[in-house]
Amino acid sequence: MMASFFGMTGYYATIILEDKRTATADWYNNNYLPLVLEKFQEKRCRSRILLHQVNASPHIARQTANNLGTVAIETLAHPPYSSDVTPSDFSLFSKMKENPTDLRDEIASYDTVIRDIMDYTVTGPFRRRTYNELEKFVDKFGARLSGSEVLEQAIDYMINITREAGLGDVTTEEVEAPHWQRGEEVITMLEPRKKNIAVLGLGYSVSTPTEGVTAEVVVVRNFSELAAMDEHRIRGKIVLYDAVFTSYGDTVVYRSEGASKAAEKGAVVSLIRSITPFSINSPHTGMQSYTGNVTKIPAAAISIEDADLLRRFQDQGKKIVLTVKLLSTFDKKTSRNTIVDYRGTTQPDSLVIVSGHIDSWDVGQGAMDDGGGLFISWAAPVILSDLNLKPKRTIRSIYWTSEELGLIGAQEYAKRHDNETHKINFIMESDEGTFKPRGLEMKGSQEARCIIAEILKLFDSINATELLETDYPGSDIVVIVSKGVPGASLLNANERYYWFHHTEGDTMNVENPDELDLCAAFWTAVAYVIADLSISIPKE
């Protein structure tokens, strides 16, 4: 017994299910067919399946047809005939409820408009405009810290250039934003020799006394090692986590939770090895948070090189003493999310959202994080307006504020628009680089993923057809996606992203104008197709 699988271009594969020459109707329907359908719907949800039973009885065919009525499969009224298929053979072709053949044809019909968008953006009049606008923006404002006057000036600037590009439907919504401002930051190693240590304080860190804190250092690899230590070994000391970068998701917990866990043991300062796979003695900042009722202690990141040095000293049995001086202030300011609507023609209340955040850390220039994502989301409705392409649904561009200090803008938007979540057809965010596009990283139902995968086939010419499934498709949009709204982030060749992330190295030198053009074209075209389809993207 075997199941033959066919893709849109023809034969795909044959799977042998069991070595049987004959089969009863019960065995066929209870064992063979469920296995075929399970494999098919899980792995090849956009493919066609032909179940071929040699010399099957009409009884088997009837029972099979009846059983198929309970799943999302429809059979053809008249099975196709070929010279090797007898009248008693049973054939069926999948027809997923949300992804029928005619939908595949509809999606494929967007090929011409995709080429128009790509040509206009990559080689035509819009070529390098996204990069040039980003360059002017970054050079004018530099870093744009949450709660700062510079950030608010940058928001005003984006409103103006959006309107100047011909988009008049631009609004803002106020957000109470945190304003954590670093002051003087110095770490000096006193023992076993004197050396200055490169440092960046972590967001929301409290200050040391003005004279600093001088204490011995204990280096630990992970939370388990810290937990296993007696409290007297930690009390009054500086804890350094030297966890080696494996992935951002796995390693960032030492930044976000390290201070509280060290404080529970009585530490006076928490330091981390920067969350990066590569360094040129460059510390990486980022947000941390205090949990529970533990004492808030100062927290900072040091470079890979210095963390490794302190580890070697400890392994050699040498006493390590540092003086740590970290000063900062904290208050709250009013900021704004910016919303740009490119109105749909027949379903204007249904939204396809593209987004990026406008704030950045106070180190570097915020060109990569998240200037690139901001500007491809700015470009999407501008390009469509230039080409007079008007989708059925509204494309909404959102410039999130205060992302770096806790997704503040996105959380406020989700709260304010909580009763409108059902109007969001699809939401996208770009916040992990705008290098060469590869596809999308998505959370959504199986049917939704099938449809998006079909759309991505239109981008074979730029090798951007990849669809990865994830539970966390983007930082700002996760609060909305968690409510069942399908969403995705830009999947791009960002292997070097964490080299520059949250450092002084995040400058225009990281951005490539040709790759940014590809991202802008891809982002615009994907949003347009989703917004113009005859069906909505199914929710979970």
N, C-alpha and C positions, 0 to 999 in steps of 0.2 A: 504494500500500500504506500502511496506517495502523494504529496501535495505539490503541485507546480505553481510557482509564483511568477507573475508578470509585472514589470514596471511599465511606465507610460511608453517606453521605447521598445518594449518587447519582453522576451523571456528573461527572468531574473534568476530563479533557482528552483531546485526540486529537493524536497525534504522527505526522506524515508521515515515513516512513522512506526511501522511494525512489519515484520516479515510474515505476512499472511496471504495465502492464495485465495481464500474465500472468507466471507464475513457475513454474520447475521445482521439484520437491520438494527437490532438492539445494540450490538457491539459497535456498529458503524456510527450510530447517533450518540451513544453514550460515551464512547472512548475516542474514536477517530476524529469525528467532526469537531467536538469541542476543542481538541488540541490544535487542530488546524486553525480554527478561528482565533484562538488565544494567541498563537504565534503570529498570525496575520495582523490582527488588530494592534498588538503591542509593537511590532517591529516594522511593519510595512503598511502603515495606515493610509497611505496614498496610492497603494498598488491595487492591481486586479488579481483575483484568485480564481483559478479553475480547478474544481474538484472533478477528477476524471475516474469514474468507476467502470471498469471493463465488465460487460455482461451483467450489469446490475439489474435487479428486477424492478418493475414499476412500483412495487410496494415500498422498496427502500427509497426510491425517488420521492414518493408521496410523503413518507414519514419524515424524510429530510426536509422537504419543503415546509411541512407543518412546523417542525422544530425551528426553522430559520425565521419564522414569523415572530419569535420571542426575542430576537436580537436585532441590532441595527444593520441588517443585511436584507436586500431585496433581490429576488431572482428574476432573471429574464423570462418573459412569457414563452419564448421559443428559443431554446438553446441553439447556439450556432452549430452548423454542420460542417464537418470536414471528412476527408476520406478515411481518417483513422478514428473517427468517433461514430459509434453505432447508435441507432435510435434509442437503445436502452441506457446509454450513458447519461450521466447527470452532470450538468454544467451550471455553475453560478458565477456571477460577477459581483464584487462588492460595490455597494453604493452607500457610503457613510452618510448619515443624516445631514451633517453639516459640511460635507465636502464632496458633493456629487461631481460626476464627470463634467457637467455643464459649468460648474464653478471653476474647475481646472481650466476649462476653455476660456472662461471669462478672465481669469487671472492672466493667462497667457496672452490675451488680447491687449494687455497693457504694455507689451514689448515696445511698441513704437513710442509711446509717451515716455517710457523709461529712457529710451535712447535720446529723446529730445531733452529731457532734464539733464542727463549725463553730458551730452554734447554742449549744452548751454553753460553748464557749470565748470566742466573740466577743460574744454578747449575753446569755448565760445566767449561771449561778452562778459560772463561772470567769473572767468578764470582769474584766480588769485585774489578776487575781491574779498572773500572770507578772510584770507590771511592778511590782506592789507588793512582791513577794518580791525582785526584782532591786534595787529601790530600797533596801529594808532591808539587803540584803547589801552593796551598794556603800557606803552611808552608814556602815555599821558597820566595814568593813574598809579601804575605800579601795584604794590600789594593793597588789598582791599579788606581789611580786617572787620569782622562783625562788630557793629556798633560805632564804627569810625565815621568821621565826616567825609573821608575820601570815598568810602563805600557809597554813601548817599549821593555824592557828586557823580560817581560812576553810574548809578541807577538813573539819574537825570539824563546823563549822556546817552545811555541806551534808549531811553524813551525818545529822545530827540532824533537819533539816527534811524530809529524804527519808523517814526512818522515821516521823516524826510525820504525814506524809501517807498513811501506811498501807502503805508498801512496806518489807518486812522483809528482803528479800534484797539486802543492801548489804555489799560487801566492799572492802578496799583492798589494794593491792600496792605494796610499797616500791620506791622509785626513788632512786638516787644522783643528786642534783641539783646543778648548778652554782650558786654563789652569788657573782655579780659585783655589787659594791656601789659605786656612784659616790660620790666625795667632793667636794671643792671643784673647781669648774670655772669658769674665768675666761679670756676672751680679750679682750685690749686691743689696739686698733690704735694704733701709735705714729706711723707715717707712712703717707700724706701728711698726716694730721691725727689727733688723738687721738679715739678713740671706743670705747665698750664694744660688743662683739659678742655677741649672744645665742648660746648654745652648749648642746649636749647631747652628752656622750660616748657612744660606741657600745659596745655590749656586748662584753665580753672585751678591751676596749682596755687596754693597759698604761698606766702612769702616766708623766707627765713628771717630771723632778726637782722637788723641792718649790718651788724658785724659778721653775719654768716654763722654757720654751724661747723664746728671742727669735730670730727669723729672718725673712728676706725671703720673700715669697709669689710663687709661680708659679701662674697660673690656666690650667687646661687644660680643653678641652671634653669629651674622651673619652680612652680608652686609646690609641687610634691616635696622637693628637697627642702624648701623653706618650712613647710608644715612639719616635716620630720625633725627639725632642729628644736632643741630646748630653748625656751624663751630667753634665758639668761645669755645665750650666745648672740641674740639679736638686739636685746634692749639697749637703747642708747647709741646704736650704731647705724651706719648707712648701709642699706641693702642695694646691691647691684644685681639686676637680672641680666644674665648674658645669654639668653635664649637665642639660638641661631635661627635665622629666617628660613622657614620652610615654605609657607605661603602667608599672605597678608592675614587671611582669616584665622589661621592657626596661631600666628605669632603676636597679633595686635592685642591680645588679651593682657599681655604683660604691661603694655602701655595704659590700657583702659582700667585695669583692676589692680595693678601692681602696688600702688601707694596704699590702698586700703588694706591689702593683705599683709604688707610689711608693717603697717601701723598696728595691726592686731597683735603682732609679736613684739611691739615696743620700739620699732625702728624710728629714727628721727628724720631721715630723708630716704626717698626712693629714687633710684636711678635705673634706667634701662639701656640696654644695647639697642641702638637705633633699629627701627623696623624696616630693614632693607637688605637685599642680597649683595649690595656693592657700595663701596664708599671710597672717597678720597679725603678722609678725615672730616666728613660732613655729617653733623648730627641732623636728625629728622624730628621735627616737632609733631604735634597731634593732640587730640583731646584725651583727657583722662577724667574720671569721675570718682567721687568719694561715695562709699556705700555704708549703710548702717550708721551706727553711733560711734564709729571709731574716730580717733583723733585725726584731724586733717594734717598731713605732713607734706612738705614741699616735694615736688616731683619733676624730674627732668630727664632728657635723653642725652647720651654721649655717643661718640662715634664708635663704629665697629673696632677701629684700630685701638682706641683707648680702652674699650671694654676688654678686648683680647689681652692687652698689656696687663690690666689689673688681674685678670684671670691667671695669667702666667705668674705674676708675683705671688698670688695666693697659693698656687700649686707648688711654688718653690719654698713655701713656708714663711714668706716675708710679711711683716706687718704693713698694712696700707692705711695711711691717714690722709684724709682730704679736708679742705675747708671749702664749704659750699655756700655761695651767696646767690640767692634767687629772690628778686624783688618784683612785685607786680601789683596792679590795681584791678578792681572789678566794680562795675556798675552796669546799669541797663539803659539802653537807648531805644529810640523808635526807628525801625527800618521799614522796608517795603518789599513785598513780592511784586513782580511786574508780569502782567498778563496781556498777551497779544492774541487777538482772535481774527483768524482769516475765515470769514463766515462761509458755511456750507450752503449749497443751493436748495436742496430739498429736505435735508434733515439737520438744520442749523443747531438744534439743541443737543445733538449727539456729538461727542468730542473725541478727537484723536489728539493726544497731548504729546508734544516734544519739549524737552527741558534740559537745562543745565543750571549750575549755580553761579552767581555773580560774585560772591564773596571769596576771599582766599585767606590763607595764613599771612602773617606779617613778615615772613621771610620769603625770599624769592619775589617773583612778579605775578604769580598766579596765571601764567600763560597756558600751562598744561592743565593745571588743576585750579579752576576749571574753565579757563578762558576759551579753550578749544570747544568744549561741550556747549558753553554759552553761545558761541558764535555760529556753530552749525545749526543750533536751534533758532537763533535769530535769522539765519539765512533761509531756512525752509519756507516760511510764508513769503519772504521777499522774492525768492526764485519763482514760486508758483504765481505770484502776482505779476512778475515781469513777463511770464509766459502765458498769462491769462488762463491758467489752468484752475478751474473752480470745482473742487470735489463736492460730493453730496453732503458730507458731514463737515463740521467746523474743525479746522486745525488750530489748536491752541498752543502757543509757545509760552512757556513759563520760565522766567529768570528767578530762580529761588534765591532768597537771601538767607544769611546766617546758617549755611549748611555745616561749616567746619566746627562750630561749637555746639553741635547736637541736633542737626536737621530741624532747626527752629522754624524756618520759613515753611518747609513742607508740612510740618506738624500743624502749624497754624492754618495753612490752606485746607488740609484734610478736615480739621475741626470746623472751619467756617463753611465748608462745602459738603458737610457730612450727608446732608439729605439730597445731594446731587450725584452721589457716587454712581448711581444707576445710569447716568447720562454719559459716563466715560466708556467709550467703546474700546479704546486701547491707550496705553500710556507708555512713553519712552523717556529714557534719561541717558545722557552721555556724561560720565564722570570718571572714566578710567582711561583717559587718553584719546586722542584723535589721530592715531597712527593709521597705517593702511587698514581699511575696513575688511573684516572677514565674514561678518554676518551679524547675528543677534544672539544675546543670551536672555532666555525667556522663562517666565513662569506663567502657566495657564493650563487649561484643560487639554486633553489629548486632541480633541477636535480643533481647538484654537491653534495648537502647535502645528497640526497638519496644514492648516490654512496658511500660517505664516511661513512654514517651510516651502509651500508651493510658491508663495510670493518671492521668496529668496532665490528661487530658480531663475528669476528674471535677471539676476546679477552675476550670472556665470562669467560674463565677459571681464569682470574685475575680480573674480574669485572671492566673492562675498556671499556665498551660499550656505555658510555653516549656521546651524541652529543648535545651541546648547541649552539644555534644560537646567534650571536652577531654582532654588527657593528664595534667592536674594538677588533680584535682577538690577538693583540699583539702590543707593542709600536714600535719596530723597523720595523715591516712589514706593518704597517698601511699605509705608504706612497705608497707601492706597491699594497696592497689589494684595496686601494681606486680607482685604475685604472681598477678594474674589475677582477683582478687575484684572484682565490679562495685561501683562506689561513686559517690557524688554529693555535691555541696555545695549549700547553699541559694543559689539565684539570686534576688537581690533588688535593689530600686531604690537601689543604693548609690553613686550617682554622687558623693556627697559624702564617702564613707568615708575617702578619703585626705586629706581636709582635716583630720581629727581624729586620724588613725592615729598612735600612738606619741607623742602630745603631751600637754601639760597640758590640752588641750581635750577629751580623752576623758572626759566626765562624763555624768551622768544627763540633762543638757540635750540630748544628742544623740538620746536614745531617745524614741520616740513610743509611748504606751501602746496605741493602737488598732492600729498597724502591728505591734507586738510580739504582740498577741493574734492577728492574722492569721497571723503566722509560727508561733506555737505551735500553732494549729489545723492549719495546713498540714503542719507537721513531724510532728505526731501522726498525722494521717490518712494521710499517705503511708506512714509506718512501719507503721501497722496493716494497710493493704491489702497491702503487700508481705509482711508476716509471716503473713497469713492466706490468701494465694492457694493454690490447689491444686497449683501447680507452683513449683519453685524458679527463681530468676533465673539464666539460663545464664551460665557463666563463660567467660572468654576462653581 
